[in-house]
């Protein structure tokens, strides 16, 4: 095509259309960029606020000592850190196998009415308020035993974890290429063996990512623990007794009358934010990991 014929294409009408589209593109780009900045702004403000208020009270004694009696400054939150680790660990041990098995069923065997109903119920459970779940475990476990326990707290956290991990597991399994399943079937592998040796290993990085995201959520839950594990001023690792946790200790200290409690509450909030940051980095690392299918 000659230069003259090319220039003839740019009539006043086409030039006007081109300018209008370019202007629209720039305006929409500015709008989307502004929306992205607005979405990130609360995170930046929260992290900055927690960092400025909590860094001053963050010390080694906060991590290695137990709380002092009320009204005496100092002390730490070692019991809360250990209690959170115990309950989150037990919740993972209880909820992860159930959630992964549920996700496998929905992905591999749930293409029917039963799967549709189960998928809907899992979605409803995922949107259930955490305080309602805590009240349910309170009436189911705490009241009959007349005792607050770490196991009750772990059960409440496990209920919160299950729907999140189940749905992510299902989505990760559905992303596995159908050709891998068909290759295993062609070699004579039964369906259950195909799932266990081909499908699950292939989707493992995504499943672990979902599990880490669920852990970062339940680690910051306070409402269900107020009804189940309650809290404990003293160091305890007994799962059959009341046990402390960082979220509940933050709640008690933030609503307390002492200034040093408020400072320690900010420091504990900073610890939780740091934990979530570490989990997010692990999730990003796992998201880029490829798992080799076993032969």
DRENMI-961686 format. One line per field, with one value per residue (C-alpha): residue in one letter; x, y, z. Coordinates in steps of 0.1 Angstrom, whole numbers. Layout:
N
r: (a  ...)
x: (X  ...)
y: (Y  ...)
z: (Z  ...)
END
This chain:
295
r: (x  x  x  x  x  x  x  x  x  x  x  x  x  x  x  x  x  x  x  x  x  x  x  x  x  x  x  x  x  x  x  x  x  x  x  x  x  x  x  x  x  x  x  x  x  x  x  x  x  x  x  x  x  x  x  x  x  x  x  x  x  x  x  x  x  x  x  x  x  x  x  x  x  x  x  x  x  x  x  x  x  x  x  x  x  x  x  x  x  x  x  x  x  x  x  x  x  x  x  x  x  x  x  x  x  x  x  x  x  x  x  x  x  x  x  x  x  x  x  x  x  x  x  x  x  x  x  x  x  x  x  x  x  x  x  x  x  x  x  x  x  x  x  x  x  x  x  x  x  x  x  x  x  x  x  x  x  x  x  x  x  x  x  x  x  x  x  x  x  x  x  x  x  x  x  x  x  x  x  x  x  x  x  x  x  x  x  x  x  x  x  x  x  x  x  x  x  x  x  x  x  x  x  x  x  x  x  x  x  x  x  x  x  x  x  x  x  x  x  x  x  x  x  x  x  x  x  x  x  x  x  x  x  x  x  x  x  x  x  x  x  x  x  x  x  x  x  x  x  x  x  x  x  x  x  x  x  x  x  x  x  x  x  x  x  x  x  x  x  x  x  x  x  x  x  x  x  x  x  x  x  x  x  x  x  x  x  x  x  x  x  x  x  x  x)
x: (0  14  19  -8  -33  -24  -28  -62  -74  -72  -102  -115  -141  -115  -91  -120  -128  -91  -88  -120  -108  -74  -90  -114  -84  -65  -95  -102  -65  -65  -98  -84  -51  -70  -91  -60  -44  -76  -77  -41  -43  -61  -35  -7  -24  -31  5  19  -4  4  41  43  23  37  74  81  66  82  110  126  108  75  82  99  80  44  20  25  -4  -28  -15  22  40  62  58  52  28  47  17  -4  21  24  -14  -20  5  -11  -47  -38  -18  -46  -72  -50  -47  -84  -97  -71  -78  -115  -112  -89  -111  -142  -124  -114  -150  -163  -138  -137  -171  -193  -206  -241  -269  -253  -221  -241  -259  -226  -209  -237  -234  -197  -201  -227  -203  -175  -197  -208  -198  -170  -187  -217  -193  -178  -212  -221  -189  -196  -230  -218  -185  -180  -214  -217  -182  -186  -151  -133  -105  -80  -96  -129  -110  -92  -125  -140  -110  -111  -147  -136  -107  -126  -147  -118  -94  -122  -131  -95  -87  -116  -105  -68  -78  -101  -71  -52  -53  -77  -50  -31  -62  -68  -32  -34  -67  -51  -24  -50  -49  -82  -97  -88  -51  -51  -64  -38  -7  -14  -40  -32  6  1  -22  -3  13  -21  -36  -8  -13  -49  -40  -16  -42  -66  -40  -34  -72  -78  -46  -63  -97  -107  -145  -148  -120  -138  -165  -143  -107  -115  -79  -54  -32  -7  15  -3  1  -27  -53  -79  -78  -83  -55  -45  -41  -28  -62  -79  -50  -52  -89  -84  -55  -69  -101  -82  -76  -37  -16  11  -16  -25  11  15  -18  -3  29  9  -10  24  33  1  7  43  30  5  33  55  26  20  56  55  23  39  69  46  25  55  66  60  55  66  40  52  55)
y: (0  34  63  83  55  52  89  88  64  92  112  138  112  86  111  122  86  79  109  100  64  76  100  73  49  75  84  47  41  70  57  22  34  56  26  5  33  36  -2  -3  29  13  -15  11  32  2  -11  24  29  -5  0  34  24  -11  -8  10  -17  -46  -61  -95  -96  -93  -125  -145  -134  -141  -113  -95  -91  -63  -29  -38  -26  -49  -86  -103  -124  -157  -176  -159  -167  -203  -206  -193  -217  -246  -238  -229  -261  -283  -265  -273  -309  -312  -291  -296  -333  -328  -297  -314  -345  -323  -305  -337  -350  -318  -318  -355  -368  -337  -331  -340  -328  -339  -320  -289  -290  -296  -268  -244  -254  -249  -215  -206  -219  -197  -166  -176  -149  -162  -152  -174  -204  -196  -196  -229  -246  -230  -247  -280  -284  -259  -260  -298  -301  -269  -259  -237  -256  -251  -280  -261  -231  -253  -268  -233  -223  -256  -249  -215  -231  -259  -241  -218  -247  -270  -245  -236  -273  -279  -250  -262  -297  -285  -266  -299  -308  -335  -352  -362  -381  -397  -408  -425  -442  -454  -471  -489  -469  -467  -434  -432  -440  -414  -388  -397  -401  -377  -351  -342  -339  -317  -293  -295  -260  -244  -264  -255  -218  -220  -236  -209  -182  -200  -201  -163  -158  -180  -168  -134  -146  -134  -137  -175  -179  -157  -184  -214  -211  -178  -170  -176  -152  -180  -201  -233  -260  -282  -286  -296  -263  -226  -212  -178  -165  -133  -121  -125  -109  -80  -76  -77  -53  -29  -25  -24  6  7  25  -2  -27  -5  -4  -42  -46  -26  -46  -79  -65  -58  -94  -106  -83  -96  -132  -125  -108  -139  -162  -140  -143  -181  -182  -162  -186  -216  -202  -202  -238  -266  -301  -330  -357  -390  -417)
z: (0  -10  13  -5  0  37  43  26  53  80  72  96  109  116  132  155  164  171  194  212  218  230  254  267  271  292  313  321  329  353  369  373  387  412  423  428  449  470  475  488  509  538  540  540  567  589  586  593  623  638  632  647  678  683  676  708  730  710  730  739  773  755  737  765  797  809  818  851  876  865  873  874  842  822  815  782  762  759  770  743  715  725  730  695  680  698  688  652  649  663  641  611  621  625  596  568  562  562  539  514  513  507  479  462  464  449  421  412  422  428  393  404  425  457  448  440  474  492  473  483  520  520  505  532  559  545  550  585  611  632  665  655  650  684  700  683  697  731  732  717  737  764  781  784  798  819  810  786  767  740  721  719  705  680  669  663  642  623  613  599  581  564  538  527  521  506  479  471  469  445  422  422  413  385  370  366  328  319  298  330  343  309  307  341  331  299  319  339  371  390  397  434  426  398  422  449  427  398  405  441  436  406  425  458  456  451  480  503  492  502  535  543  535  558  586  583  587  618  635  639  651  685  687  686  711  737  738  737  751  770  778  806  826  831  808  798  771  784  756  781  800  792  772  760  724  709  695  729  748  723  730  768  768  743  764  797  819  818  793  792  783  753  742  745  725  697  699  697  667  651  657  640  610  608  608  580  560  564  554  523  513  517  497  468  469  468  440  418  427  403  415  393  388  401  375)
END
